[in-house]
Amino acid sequence: MTTTISSPAPAPSPSSPGPRKRPHFFSLENRFLAPVLITGILLAGQLTFGFLESYTRTLLAIGASIAMELILGRLMLGKWPHLASAYITGISIGILIRSPAYWPYILCALISITSKYAIRWHGRHIWNPSNLGVSAMLFLAPASVASLSIQWGNALWPMLIIWALGSAIIWRLKRFHICATYVATFLALAGVRSMITGDPWLAAVAPITGPMYQLYVFFMITDPKTTVRSWRGQCVVAFLVAVAEAILRLNRVVHAPYYALFLVGPAAVVIEIWWNEHRRAALQRADDEHAHETKPALVEASTCGTSANPVQSL
C-alpha cells in the first residue's frame, strides 16, 4: 500500500492577481445596470401611457448611436468599444426629444456620440453626450424639436415606483448625494423663485415631478464619465447646476435644466482637470528642487573624501 502525499499548494504571490470576482449587479463595474433600468422606464412609460413619439424613432436613435460609437471607436481608438454608453445615449434621445420627423433623432444621436471623441481634454470628454445633443437640437431647431413634457400623465404611482427604484440603485452606485443635492437645492430655489415672481410655491416645484426630470436627475447629472471626481465637488456642481437652472427659469428659458447642465458640467470638469494638472506640476517642481539641492551636498562630501553618512565616517 502506498500513500501519495500531495505537495502543499503554493501560496499565492502578493503580486499575482487573485481570482477575478464577478461584479455585483448593483455596482459601478456592472455597465449593464443603467441600460436595464432605463429600458424598464421606457417600457413602463410606453405600455402605460404611450409616451414615445413612436418605437421606430426611438429605435432609430438607438441604432444611430450604436453605429456611430462602433465607427468612431474603431477608427480613433483602434478597438471595438463597449456599447452600454451608446445604448443609454440613444434610448435617452428617443425618450427626451419629440419631433414628427425622423432626422432629429438621427442627427441628435450623431452629435451626441461624436462629441465624446471630438471634444476631449486630457483624455476625458467633458460634455454629457445626450445633454449636449439634446441641448443642441432644442437650441438650433426649435421649430422641429421639443422636449418630453407632460406625456407621462398625472398619475402618481409610476413616479413613486421610479423614485424608489432609481433612488435605491443610485444609492448603491454611491451617487445618491448628487441627486439629493440637486433636488434639495431645486426645492429651496423654488421658494426663492416663488417670492420673486409671486407664483405659488407648488407651481414652482411642479416641474421636478415631471417625467423628464426623472431621467435628468437619475441618469444625466450623475453620469460618471462627465462628473468631477470628489464627493464634495460633485455636491457643489449639483448645487451650481440647480442655481443656473433657477436663473434661467427666472429669465423664462424653456429648456432651463438642459442648458444649465450644458453650461456648468463641462466648466466644472475643465476646472478639475486644470487644478489636478497644476498640483501635479507643483509637486514635480518641488521634487526637482529637492534633488537639485541634495546633489551639490553629495558632490562636496565625495570631494572631501568623507562619507555623507556620519555613522560611516566614524
N, C-alpha and C positions, 0 to 999 in steps of 0.2 A: 504494500500500500504506500503510495507516495502522496505526499501532501504538497500541493502547489501553493507557494506563498507569493501572493501578488505584491509587487513593489508599490509602496505608497504613491498616491497621486502627487505629482509635483505641485508645490504651492504656486499659486498664480503670481506672476511678477507684478510688482506695483505699477510698472509702466505699461503692462499689457492691458488692452481694453477688456472689460468683463463682458458677459453675455448681454447682447443688446436687448433692452426691455421694450416691449410693445407700448407705445404711447397710450395713456389713458384717454378714453373718449372725450372727456371734458378737460382737455389740456391744450396748451398753446401749440404742442407738437402735432396735434391732430388737425391737419389742414382741411379735413372734410367736415369739421364741426359746423363752421359758419355756413357752408353750402347746404348742409342738411337742414339747418334752421331756417334759412331764408327760403328754401324750397317749400318747407312746411307752411311758412307765412303766405307764400304765393298761392299754394293750393287751397289753403283755408280761405283766403280772401276771395279767390276766384270762384270756388264752389259755393261759398255762402252769399257773396254779394256781386259776383261777376265784375270785379273792379278793373280787370285788364281791358285795354282797348281791344286786344284780340290775342289769342295764343300765337297766331302767326307772327305778329310784330315782336312779341317777347322772344320767341324762338329765333327770329331774325337778329335781334340784338345779341343774344347769347352766341349764335353761330358766328357773327361778325367779330365779336370779342375774342372767341377762341381761335378763329382763323388768324386774326392779326397777331395774337400772342404767339402762336406757333411760328408764323413767318418771321417776326422780329426777333424772337428768342433764338431761332436757328441762325438767322443772318448776323445778328450783332453779338450774340454770346457763344455761338457755335454749339449749342445743345438744345434739346427739346425741353421747354420749360414745364413746370407743374401748372396745371390748368385750373386749380381751385380759384385763384385770384381772378382769372379771366371770366370764369363762370359767374362769380359773385358780381363782377362789374356788369356783365351782360344782363343778368337777371334783375339787378338794381335799376339799370336803364329801362328795361322792359316794364318795370313796375312804376318808376318815378315819372317818366315823361309821357305825355299824352299828345297824340297827333293823328289825324286821319290819314296821313301819308306814311309811306314805308321808309323813305330816305332818311328822316331824322333819327330813326333807330340805328340804321347802319352808320351814319355819319357820327353820331354821338359815341357809338362803340369804338369806331376807328380813332377818334380824337382821344378818347379816354386811354386806350391801350398804348397808342403812340406816345402819349405824354410820359409814360413810365420809362421809355427808352430815350426819348429826345430831351426831356427836361430833368437833368440829373446834376448833382453836385457832390463830389467826393464819394461817388459810388451809390448815392441814395436818390431815389426820385422823391421830390418834395411836395408834390400835389397828390391828394387823394384822387385816383383816376376817375371814378364815377362822379365825384364832386366837380372836378374840372370840366368833364364832358357835359354834364347836365347844366352847369352854370354857363358854359359857352353857348349851348343851344338856346337856353332861355334868354340870354342877352342878345345873341346875334339873330335869332329867328323867332321873335315873339309872336309873329303873326301865324306861325305854323306849329309852334310847340307850346304846350302848357305843362304844368306840374300836377302830379297826383294831389287831389284835394279832398273832396267830400265823397269819393266813390265808395267809402267803407260804410256809409250809413251812420245812424246814431246809436246803434246797439252797443251796450257796454260790455257784454260778456266776452266778445272777441278781444277787446282791448285788455281786459283783465287777464285772459289766458296768455296773451303775448307779453304783457308786462311781467307776469310771473315767470314764464319760461325764459324770456330774454334776460331778466334780472338774475335768475339762477345761473344761467350759462355765463353771462358776463362776470358774475361774481367768481365763478370757478376759474375763469380766464384772468382773474386779478386785474380787471379793468373797470370794475363797477364804480370806482371812485370818479372816473371820468364822466360817466352818465349822471351820477349823483350830483357832482359839482355843477354840471351844466343845467340839470333840472332845477336844482335849488336856486341857482342864480337867475334862471328864467322866471321862476315864480316871484322872486324878490323884485326883479326889474319890471315884472308885470304890474306890481303895485306902484312903482315909480311912473311907469307909462300911464297908468290909470289916473294918478294925481295930475299929471301934466295935461293929458287930453280930456279928462273929465268922463271918460268911458268907465263903465262898471269893471271892477277887478276881474270878475269871472269872464267877462268878454275878452279881457287882455290875456287871460290864462288859456282860453279855449283852443287856440291853435295847437298847443302842445298835446292835446288829446286826439288830434287827427292822425290818420294812418301814415302820412308821410313822415311825421315825427318819430314814429316807432322804428322805421328803418334808419332814419337820420341819427337818432340817439344810440341805438344798439349797434349799428354797423358802420356808419360813416365817420362819426367823430372818434370812434375807438380803433380805427384802422392801425394795426401795429406797425406797419411799414411807414406811415406818414405822421406818426405822433412822436413827440420828444421822448427821451428815454427815462428820465427820472419821474418818480411818483409825484413829487411836488410840482415839477414842471408841467406834467400832464394836467394837474388840477388848475394851475394858473392859466394854461392855454384854454381849457374848457371854460373857465370864467371869462376870459377875454373874448372868446367866440360869442358867448351869450351877451356880453356888453356890446360888441359890434352889431349883433343882430338887433338889440334893442334900439341902438342909434339909427340903424337902417329902417326899422319899423316906424320910428317916430318921423322919419322922412318919407314915409309911405312907399318904401321899396317893397314890392310884392313878394319877391323871392328872397327875402332877407336871410333866412338860415343858410341857404346855399352860398350866397355871396359872402356872408360873414366867415364861414369856414374857408372859402376860397381865398380871402384876404389874410386871415390870422394864421391858419395852419401852416402854410409854406414859410411865412415870415418867422414863425417860431422854430421851425426845423433849420432854416438858414442860420439863425442866431445861435442855435445849439451847436451846429457844425462849426461855425466860426469860433465860438468860445472854446470848444474842445481842441481845435487846432491851435488856438492861441495858448492854451495851457500846455499843450504838448511841446510847442516851440519854446516856451519859457523854461520848462523842465530840461529840455535839451541844451539850452544855453547855460543853465546852471551846472549841468554835468560837464560841459565843455570848459567852463571857467574853473571848476574844481580840478579837472585834470590838468589844466594849464598851470595852476598854482602849485600842484603837487610835483610836477615834473622837474622844475629847477631845483627843488629841495633834494630830490633823489640824486640829481646830477652832481650837486655840490658835495653831498655825503660821499659819493663814489670817488670824486676827485681827491678828497682829503684822505682817502684810504680807510675810512671808518664806515661801519655799518649804520644804516638808518635805524636799525633796531637796537636800543640801548642795552638790552639784555645780551645780545650777541656781542656788542662792543666790549662788554666786561670779560 
